[in-house]
Amino acid sequence: MRNTLTGDDRVLLDRYIESVLLRFSDNRYNLGEATQELAEAFVRVAAGEPDWLAHMRGVVEAGDDA
């Protein structure tokens, strides 16, 4: 299954990556947690899971609660 990112999806992807990296830089995620989070997103996309955008949105919307 091939996934195509729309303009809004691409913005979400950028925000998701920024969120994970900011949590790492703020010491809320250690290197292992940040790597695991990013890897999970890639696995969801590669597996064709329909909730991969919802997962990324959830991480972004969690904000400081993560």
N, C-alpha and C positions, 0 to 999 in steps of 0.2 A: 504494500500500500504506500503510495506516495502522498506526502502531506505538503500542502501549499500554504504559505503564510500570506495573508492579506496585509494591507498596510497597518491595520489595527493590531493584528496578531504580531507583526514584527515589532511594534512599539511595546507590546506586552512582553515579548521575548527579551528585548533590551532591558526593560524594567526588572524582569525576573533575574537576569544575570547580574544586574547592578545590585539588586537586593541581596543576593547571595554573597557577592563580593564585599558589600558594605558590612554585612553581618560578620564576615570573616575579619575585615579590617578593624571592626569595633570589638573584636574578641567575643562575640556572641556565638560564633561558629568557630570551631577549631578547623585545621586544614582537612582533617578526615571528614568532618560533618559537611563542610562546604563541597568537598569532592563528591561525597555520597549524594548530596542534594542535586548537584548538577548531573551526575551520572544517572540518577533516577529519572530525571526529565528526558535525557537522551533515550533511555531504555523504553519509556512510555511512548515516545514518538516512534521509535524503531519498531515497536511491537504493534503499532497501529491502534493503541488504546484511545478510545474516544474522549477520555477525560484529561488528556495531557494539557490542554489549554486551561481547564478548570484548576488543575494542580498548580500551574504557574501563577494563575490569578490569585489562588489562595495564599501562596507564599508572598506575593507582592502585597496583598491586602492585609496580611498579618502584621506587616510593618514592624514596629518596635515590640510587639508581643511575641515575636519569634525568638 
